[in-house]
Amino acid sequence: MADSDSDSVPEEKFSLKEVLITFQSCLTDNQEILTDSYVNGWRGLVRFMNSLGSIFSFISKDAVNKIQIMVTHQNGENGDKYETLQSMVKYELDNNLVDLQRRAEHPESGCRTLLRLHRTLRWLELFLEKLRTSTEDSKTSVMCTDAYNDSLAQYHAWIIRKAATMAFCALPGRAAFFQTMNVGSTEQVVAMLVEAIPFISKVYEITEELYKQHNLLELP
Ligand SMILES: CCCCCCCCCCCCC/C=C/[C@@H](O)[C@H](COP(=O)(O)O)NC(=O)CCCCCCCCCCCCCCC
């Protein structure tokens, strides 16, 4: 059976609102984070990024690879241990499934893979916040680069930083960017951001605290 991303299925109208709202559904009542919704949020973000052009495909490839690693864990025989980020951390640490010093036997642990997405979530939070407070003459490439330099860039090698900042220059201007988001007028985009950013921040904070408690923030 063809899956829903199959070429034969016409692209339905895709709004970034649904994607950003996914991060709201990550949170359980007792403040745990559901891996499935988290990974789904990233799937939607990557889909949005792909719609911005092929210059972003090297970023998309890495993101898809990380999403796939998480899905493999979730579908594996211990998939139930990956239900929340909290249960994943516990399971992988209890069973020595995480390379703590250097990448060796477990180069694709859920913990280290998720950490890369978590660091990128900080970039997203900063970028969205800049978009929210931007004005008509603000440049998306500048907002994106500033957000990147204040977050993710410190973890990337020079060559990746160079490639990423070059790609950011190809971002459409603010008006076209908002249009691609497919949320409606500028006021509606801002209202959506006001609604979505707090959930993204919350998910980020909880994950940061979880990783900090277990000393996992520098996983190789
Ligand atoms: C809208 C423009 C999109 C900007 C995307 C910003 C993130 C820039 C990341 C550049 C990563 C370059 C590719 C390589 C990365 C890896 O080296 C590096 C380290 O991995 P390793 O330890 O396994 O080697 N990987 C990472 O840091 C993870 C990168 C994951 C990127 C996911 C990007 C999804 C972006 C979604 C954009 C949605 C924008 C929505 C705004 C309204």
The ligand as a MOL file (V3000), in Angstrom:
LIG
                    3D

  0  0  0     0  0            999 V3000
M  V30 BEGIN CTAB
M  V30 COUNTS 42 41 0 0 0
M  V30 BEGIN ATOM
M  V30 1 C 14.0200 27.7930 7.4890 0
M  V30 2 C 15.4180 27.4880 7.2110 0
M  V30 3 C 15.9260 26.2090 7.7540 0
M  V30 4 C 17.0270 26.4210 8.6750 0
M  V30 5 C 17.4760 25.1840 9.3810 0
M  V30 6 C 18.2650 25.5840 10.6040 0
M  V30 7 C 19.1010 24.5730 11.1620 0
M  V30 8 C 20.4650 24.5720 10.5260 0
M  V30 9 C 21.1220 23.2800 10.7460 0
M  V30 10 C 22.2930 23.0530 9.8300 0
M  V30 11 C 22.6190 21.5860 9.8550 0
M  V30 12 C 23.4780 21.1820 8.7140 0
M  V30 13 C 23.5000 19.7070 8.4590 0
M  V30 14 C 24.4110 18.8830 9.2910 0
M  V30 15 C 24.2670 18.7230 10.5370 0
M  V30 16 C 25.0440 17.8050 11.4270 0
M  V30 17 O 26.4230 17.9600 11.3080 0
M  V30 18 C 24.5850 18.1190 12.8320 0
M  V30 19 C 25.2940 17.2580 13.8480 0
M  V30 20 O 24.9240 15.9180 13.6860 0
M  V30 21 P 25.9780 14.7600 14.0580 0
M  V30 22 O 26.4300 15.0070 15.4560 0
M  V30 23 O 25.1960 13.4640 13.9030 0
M  V30 24 O 27.0970 14.8670 13.0680 0
M  V30 25 N 23.1460 17.9380 12.8880 0
M  V30 26 C 22.3610 18.7540 13.5840 0
M  V30 27 O 22.7780 19.6780 14.2590 0
M  V30 28 C 20.8510 18.5140 13.4860 0
M  V30 29 C 20.3060 19.3380 12.3820 0
M  V30 30 C 18.8270 19.1090 12.2180 0
M  V30 31 C 18.2670 20.1230 11.2720 0
M  V30 32 C 16.7660 20.1280 11.2540 0
M  V30 33 C 16.2780 21.3080 10.5110 0
M  V30 34 C 14.8150 21.4070 10.4060 0
M  V30 35 C 14.4620 22.7950 10.0700 0
M  V30 36 C 13.0510 23.0990 10.0540 0
M  V30 37 C 12.8370 24.4900 9.6150 0
M  V30 38 C 11.4880 24.9690 9.9040 0
M  V30 39 C 11.4080 26.4180 9.9310 0
M  V30 40 C 10.1000 26.9190 10.4000 0
M  V30 41 C 10.1410 28.3730 10.6300 0
M  V30 42 C 8.8800 29.0830 10.6330 0
M  V30 END ATOM
M  V30 BEGIN BOND
M  V30 1 1 1 2
M  V30 2 1 2 3
M  V30 3 1 3 4
M  V30 4 1 4 5
M  V30 5 1 5 6
M  V30 6 1 6 7
M  V30 7 1 7 8
M  V30 8 1 8 9
M  V30 9 1 9 10
M  V30 10 1 10 11
M  V30 11 1 11 12
M  V30 12 1 12 13
M  V30 13 1 13 14
M  V30 14 2 14 15
M  V30 15 1 15 16
M  V30 16 1 16 17
M  V30 17 1 16 18
M  V30 18 1 18 19
M  V30 19 1 18 25
M  V30 20 1 19 20
M  V30 21 1 20 21
M  V30 22 2 21 22
M  V30 23 1 21 23
M  V30 24 1 21 24
M  V30 25 1 25 26
M  V30 26 2 26 27
M  V30 27 1 26 28
M  V30 28 1 28 29
M  V30 29 1 29 30
M  V30 30 1 30 31
M  V30 31 1 31 32
M  V30 32 1 32 33
M  V30 33 1 33 34
M  V30 34 1 34 35
M  V30 35 1 35 36
M  V30 36 1 36 37
M  V30 37 1 37 38
M  V30 38 1 38 39
M  V30 39 1 39 40
M  V30 40 1 40 41
M  V30 41 1 41 42
M  V30 END BOND
M  V30 END CTAB
M  END
